[in-house]
């Protein structure tokens, strides 16, 4: 049986990289940034096996790596951890930055 979609905002597949600051340590895989699977105004799905100490509800700092060596930092709350993926929800006060990130990710297509 399929799980009903509960997201407020539609997610879009993207080709972005992100470095996640988790408790003062940067989370990467094999010394490379992590991959962003999908992105919306509300959050993102990340290809990432979180460290054992990571917990749902915790806040992380995310540095999205954009074109031309630019980056955009956002704070997010971990909402899901399973099967090599993490789901995060962007903190509400950053809506303008989230919209900028969405525009930048679509311009790279």
N, C-alpha and C positions, 0 to 999 in steps of 0.2 A: 504494500500500500504506500502511495506517495505521501510525503509530508506536505501539508498545506503551506503556501507561501505566506509568511507573516511580516515581511519587511515593509516599511513605509515607503521606501524609495527604491526604484528599480536599480539593479546592479548592472554594470557594463564591464565586459572583459577588457582588460588593459594589459599593456606591456610596460610595466614600471618596475623599478627596483626600489627597495626601502631598507634603511638601516634602523633597527629598533633599539632604543636605549632601555634596557631592562635592569632596573636597580643599579645604575651606574656602569653596567657592562653593555657593550654593543653586541646585539645578537646578529650573527651572520652564519652562513653555511659555507664551509670550505673557503674562508676568507673573502667571500663574495657577498654583496648585498642580497637580501631575501627577495623573492619574487612576489609581486602583487597579482593576485588572481583576478579579482574584480573590485570595483569601486563604485560608490554611490554617495549621495549627499549625506547619508547617515553613517557610513562606515566602509570597511574594506575586508576582503578575504585575503589572507596571506599564506603562502606556501611556507610553513615553518613549523618545525617540531619544537615547541617551547621547552625551556629547561624545566626540570621537575619542580623547581621552587616557584614557577609561575602559577598564578591562580586566576580564575575567573573573577572579575570585579576589580582587578588591579589596573592602575593607570600606567601607560607607557608613553614615551616620547618617540615619534616616528619621523624620520628624515627621508622624504620622498626625493629620489634623484631624478631630475628632469634633464631636458636637452641643454646643450651649451654649458655644461658644468654648473647648472643652477640646481638649487634644492629648495624644498618647502617643508618646514617643520610643523607638525600637528601633534596634539595630545589626544590619546584615545584610551578607552576602557576596554579591556579584554572581556568579550562576552561569550566566547566559545573556544574550546580547545578540543580537537579530535582529529585522528587519522592524518597527521602531518600538516594540519591546517590550523590557523587561528582566525577567529572572527573578531573584529574590533569595531567599536562604535566611537565616532568622533565626538569630542565634548562640544556641547551646543554653542558656546560663546565664540566658536571659530568658524562660523558659517561662511563668512566672506573668503577665508583662506581655503575652505573646502571647495567652494565654487571655483576659485582660481585653480586649484589642483585638478578639478574635473575638466576645466577648459584646456589646461596644459596637456593633460593626458589625451584628450581628443585631438589636439593639434598635431600630435606625433603620429597619428594614423596615416 
